[in-house]
Amino acid sequence: MVNADAEAAEELALQLRYYGYEVEVFNQLDKFCAAILQIPNAIVLMEIEFPDDEMAGIRVMEEIQRELTQPAQVIFISVHDGLDYRLGAVRAGGLAYFTKPFNPVELISQLDLITASQIQDSFRILLVDDNPTILAYNAAVLERAGMTVKAVTGPAQLLETLNGFNPDLILMDLYMPGCNGIELAKVIRQMEGFIAIPIVYLSSENDFNTQREAMSLGGDDFLVKPVFSRQLISAVTLRVMRARSLRALMVHDGLTGLLNHTAIKEELVREVVRSDRLNTPLSYAMVDIDFIKKVNDLHGHAAGDRVIKSLARLLKQRLRGTDTVGRYGGEEFAVIMNDTDATSAAKVIDEIRHVFSRLLHLSQDEEFSVSFSCGIADLEHFPDAAKLSEAAEQALFHAKQRGRNKVVVNSGD
């Protein structure tokens, strides 16, 4: 973060740190210029105006971009909204532009978009072909493109691999000994969880009617051998991206991007089964934003939505990657914490509660803060998903009764 106003910079940096971002503040341009050359992958929050030059931030970034082998990722911040400033920012490599005053949550949302694109999971591709040479070639092509590949030589291996690997796409030979690709696609489509998985056929078959029949019976695309590496990568990438987008729309909440009500309940059932099988602890937390109706009444529903999004983002960033967060409904959230007992879960959620209560939200130049209440139960005291969910809701009710802004554990006493 580069800003001549040390106090304002530190205040914004504090808000970003609450969301898990590491922030280094520079009040002088020369010190920043030396630092960015050492850590060129850092995201730069650049203030445009400095005391001696109204466009110093833009000029400095233009010079730095010329020195770097890969362009720096820059977000510009300014009091000006004119075209000359915005054009200058774009020409200096700006990915986004914020005009003061702005809501820190909107800036954090932009940072999340940038960082999410950097850590996206690699595509998981399952290859099925009885020809070892073709199998090895296609696997090498896709792995060089950054995809995770599992290669099997027959139908029996395919069924064994499906559940454990959970592929984004199946690339399958149309003709195999003992079982053709069309028959195998029908089998896959009858398996729960794989009804919508993209299946792409590979074959030397170039007859249009055969291709059409193959795709009408469970397939999504048809590639004729030999397939050039660029064509293979392109076909797989487009299909996986489309499938991931459709899947996200089906199971994720539109406002927060978290799992929706149905998806988080289904995930709880799966995690309970897993924990029972492995004999490991599991905790379930219900989180409810305090007095959201008052926020909506005083500041408008748009402000209320921003508060909901800010808590969703905070939960995702403060919890482990193995934890699962969903929007249960309205201002309620559900959190599944595997390998965690209720006492440990309460400690983690209480730290998040403390941070959230200190976040500042902006509405029409007015700042306000919000808190949340939470109820927690674990699998040790409540042996199935239904009882676990009910116990967490009871604990949440007690947290509200005790004055809100609290975390309460239901131990079954």
N, C-alpha and C positions, 0 to 999 in steps of 0.2 A: 504494500500500500504506500503510495507516494502522495504526500499532502503537506504543504507548508504549515498548516494549522495543526499543531501537535495535539491539542486537546480534542478537537473534532475527530482526528484520525484515531486516537486511542479509544474514543467512545465507540466508533464504528468497529474497530478491531475487536473490542470486547464482545460485541454482538456476534461477530463472525466466529469467534472462539467458542462461544456457547454452542454453536452448531458443529463443532469439531474441526474447524479449519485452523491450521497453523498460520499465523499472520506475523509478518515482520514489517514494521513501520519505518519509512524514511521521510524525513522532513527536508532533506537537501538532495537536489538532483544529482550532484556529482557522486555522492555516496551510493545512491541507487544505481547509477550507471556502472559502477565497479561491481556491485553485488549481482546484478542481473546477468552479467557475462559468466558468472560462476554457477548460477542456477537458472539457465535459460528456459527450463520447463515450468517454472513457476508462473502462476496466473498473476498478471499485473493489474492492480486497481490504480489508475493514474488520474490524478486531479489535473485538469487542463490549465487552470489559472495559477500563476505564481506571482509574488510581489513585483518582480521586475519585468515580467512578460506575460501578457494575457493568454498566450497560446504556447507557453513553454513546454507543457506536458506533451503536446502534439509534436513539437519540433524535436524534443529529446527522443521520443519513441521512433520517429522517422530515422534518426541517426542510428539508434540501436538496431532497428530492423535490418539496416544495411550491413551490420557487422555479424549478425547471427546467421548460421547456416539454415536453421529452421525458424520461421516467424514466431515471435513471442505472442502469447495469448493476452490480449489487452482489453480491459473494460475501462472506458473513459467516464469521468464524472465532472460535471460542469454546472455553473449557474446559468450558462447561456444555452439557448435552444435554437440558435440561428443555423441556417444551412451552411454557412462558411465553416462554423465550428464542427458540425456533423460531417461534412465532407472531409475536413482535415483529419478527423478521427478515423474515418473509414480508410483514408489513404495511408494512415500510420498503422494500419492493421487492426483497428478496433473491431472487436466481436460484438460489443454492446455499448450503449450510451445512456447514461442516467443523468437526468436534470434535477438539481436540488430545488426543493427538498424532495427526497424519495423515501419510500418505505424500505428499511433494511431487508425485510423478508423477500421483496422483489429482487434485490441484488443477490441474496442467498439462493433464490430459485435459479437465477442465471448461472451462478457458480455451480450449482448442482447439475445443470444441463451440460456444462462444459466438462466437469469431472466424470459424469456418468458415461459420456461418449468415450472417455479414455479407458474405462474399466469394464466395458461391456463384455459379457461372457462370450467366449469363442463359440462358433457354431459347432454343434455335435452331429456328425454325419455317420450313419451306419451303411456300410457298403456290403452288398450281397452279390457274389459272382463266383461261379464254379471254375473260372479261368484264373489261376494264380497270377499270371503275368499281367492281365488287365487289372486285376484287383490291386496289385502292388503299384502299378502305374497311376491309377486314379487316386489311390490313397496318398501317394507322394505329391501329386498335383495339389490336392486339397489341403494337405498338411503344410505345404510351402505357402499357401494362401492364409495360414494362421488358423485353420479349422482343426478341431479335435476329431479324429477318425477312428472308427472301430471297423475292422474288415473281417467278414466271415465268408466261408466257402460253400455254405449250404443252408437249406431251410431249417434244419434242426438246431443249428447254432444260432440262427436268427432269433428264434423264440426264447432261447436261453439268455440271449444278450439284451433283448428289448427293455425289460423292466430295470435291470441294473444300470444300463447306459442312458436310458431316457433320451433318445435322439431327437434332434430338431427335424431331421429329414432322413428318409430311407432311399438310397440309390441302388436299384435292384436290376439284375439281369432278367430279361423277359423269359429266356429259355434255360432251364436247369434240369439236370437228370432227376427224374422221379417227381418233379413238381415244377410247374411253370410259374412265372411271376404273377400272372393274373389270379391263379388259385391262391397263391401266398398272400396277395393283397387282400383277398376276401377274408382269409383267416385273420389277418391283422386288424381289419375293420370291425371284426366281431369281438375284439379284445377291448375291455374297458380302459379308457385312457388313451387309446390310439385310433379313435374313430376319425379324427381330423388331421392326423399327422401326414405331411406331404410325402407322396411316394412317386419317385421319378424312375421310369423304366429306361434301361440301356439295352439296345439290341441292334443287330445288323438289319433288322426288318424295316424296310422302307415302304411297305405297302400302306397306303393311307387308311384303308378300311381296317386293317389289323391294328394300326395305331389307335384309331378312333375307338375300336372295341376295347382295347386295353385300358384306355383312359376312362371309358364309360363304366368299367368294372373295377373301380377303386383307385386308379392311377390319377396323377395330376399333371404329368408332363412325360414326354417321350423324346429321348435323345438317340439318334442313329449313330452307331459305331462306324468308323472311328470318330471319337469326339476330341476336338482340339482343346487344349488345356484352358485357354481363355473362355471358350464357350461353356465348358464344364463349370468353371468357377462362377461365371455370370449366372448360369441357370440355377445353380445351387444357392447362390447368395440371394437372388431375387425371391426364390421360393421360401427360404428360411425367414427373410425379413418380413415377407407378407404374413407368413404363419405366426410369427412372434407378435406382430401387430394385432392380428385378429384375436389371438389368445389373450393378449393384454386387455383388449376391449371387453372380452367375455368375463374375465375374472378380477379386473381391477376397477376401483372406484374412480369416476371421472374427475372429481375435484382434487383428490390427494395422490392418486396413483397407487394407493395401497390396495391390498386384496379387499374385495367387497364382502358383504355380510355372508353370502353363501359360501364363498371361497375360503374364508377364514374358519368357518365352522367345519367345513370338510377337511381343512388342513389340521385342525385340532384332533379330529377323529384319527387321522393318519398318524399324527405324532404320538397320540396316546398308545396306539397299537405298537408303534416302534419302541416306545419307552418300556412297555410291558415285555416285549420280546427281549430287549437288551438289559432289562432290569436296571434302568437308569432313571434319575429324578426328572420331573417335568413340572413347570409352574405355568399358570394361566392368569393373566392380569386383565382387568377391565378398567379402562381409564375414561373419565368423563370431565370435560371442560366445565369449570364452575361458572354459573350465571351467564351462559352464552346468550340467553334471551336479552339480558340487560345490555350486552355488547351490541346486539342487533338493534335494539331500541334506541340506544344513545348514539351509535356510530354508523348504523346502516348494515344491511346484510352483506355487502361487499367486504366490510371490515371484519364481520363475523367469519366469512369464508377464509379471509387471510389468516385469521387466528387458527382456524382448523387446519389450514395447510401448514402453518408454522409448527404446530405440534406434531403433525404427521412427519414433517421433515426432521424435527428434532429426535423423535423416537427412532426413525430409521438410522440417523447418523450416530446416535449415542448407544444404540444396542448393537449386539454382535451380528455378523453376517448370517450366523446360524439361527438367530431368533426370527420369528415371523410376526409381522405387524399387519393388522387389517382395520379398516373403518367399519365398525359394527353397525353404525347408523347415526345420522345427525352429528352430534358432538362427541359420540362414544367411539372408543378404540379398543381393540383386543390385541393382546400380546402373548405369543406362545414362546416360552423360554425353555428349550430342552436342556438336559443335563444340569438343571438348576433347581434347588429346593426353594421353598417359599421365603425363607429368611434371607437367602442370598438375592432372590428376585426383588424383594421389598427394598433391600439396600440400593440396588441399581435404579429401580424406579423412583425411589425417594430422591436420589441425586438428580435425576432428570426433572422431577417435580420442582426442586429448588432452582434449577437453572431456568426452567420455563417461567416461573413466577417473577424472574428478574429481567426477562425479555421485554423490550419496549416495542409496542405496535403503534403505527401512525395512522391517524384518520383526520383529514382536513387540518393538517398542521398541529394536531393535538395528539400527544403521546399518552398511552395508557398501558396497563399491564393486566395479565389474566393468570389464574391459577387452575390446577386440576385436582381432582380426587381420584383415588385408585383403590380397587379391591383385588386381593390376590388369594389364590388357593393352589395347592399342589396335589400331585397324583398320589403321594403317600397317604393323604387323608381322605381323598375322594377318588374312587377306583375307576371311574369311566368318564368319557367326555361330557355327558349330560350332567352328571353330578358335579364335575369340576367347574363347568360353566355356571351352573346355578349357585355354587358356593362363592365364586368370584363376584357374581352379581350381588349376593347378600353382603359380602364384605364391602363392596362399593357403596351400598345403601347405608351401612354403618359409618363409613367415612364421611358421607354427606350429613348424617345425623349428628356427628361429632364436630360439625363446624366447617367442613370442607377443607380443601388444600391439605389433605392428609392421605397417607397410604395405610391401609388396614389389611391384615392377614387373617383369613378364616382358617383356623386349625381344627375345626370340627368340634370344638368344646361347647 
